Amino acid sequence: MVKITDEMKEVSLKSQGWALATVSKEGIPNVIAVGCGKILSDSEILLADNFMGKTEENIKANPEVALAMWDWHNAWGYQFKGTARIEYSGKMIEEAAAVDIARAKSRKKSLEPEVFTKLLARIPVLKPKAAIVITVKSIYMLSPGRGYAGKLLSS
């Protein structure tokens, strides 16, 4: 049974962004940067869908996804493969909105003031239109090195 460990949860908190890969019904791959997400449990990950268009359509057509996250400072990361579902109302939307707020506060502290101002000009308000919940089926090591990169950790 898959298990997202405490170490993986720690990497998720240190990560500056995640990459979500999907595939269209025509088989065309798509990868996006995800800035607002949270590990919900030992087997689920929440992503706030603030701007997803192609990605949302891909998930509707094929819910199998891959999500990568990494801590650049320690050269350590993970890839999570699983099945995504889209929720448009309820508890997960509320949780996604809370993730957006927390991430905005974190960015304000970590970005230079002029960069944060430019970001706010492009994204004045974050309000998720949906929540993407990934049920993780397998976890792989994303860190460089023989014996590390691509190693299956949990399934």
Steps between C-alpha positions, in 0.01 A plus 500: 500500500629846407615731782606862477762524773581788735820563300294535181262737677801708609626522141153614393521788748847604378414478132455826311263337254389168364461364146180320401498281188183394319418351160219602265256252348712529181810396694661845505695558824464818704702622800413800716655675796285476811550758771222412741481149637503300819544140609168401654584157639732204456345433159338823371625833366289812444567756224315829465367542147528875454580521129496147359338466159673235291599313817143482627378372162780241495405373847138464392614293200775306680531530878845336520754768598856546623604769747862594571627706794852575608713687750771670291715586801541136597471346149221275620164433341216261430263405221147393588291308248130454552142570406360853514144606566356849462274646768306820434336550840520395861779446747781460245422837338515663844831323567636613161406861582685472833806364316486800262497745793785325681711488183441871428618589851805280459586656164468851639770413756732324255484723191663834444237777540508602132460138388205450735340823369534376140350167602201673660446701182463174304312311770307750714282236665543127525171316517499136404246398239554137596704272721708220350544208738758240403476153650860385489568149365880505490790718610842528336825668600574808292841574650815470289744214531533132422267301718287808565356645178187312397507258795154374596443585866139404558214340309 
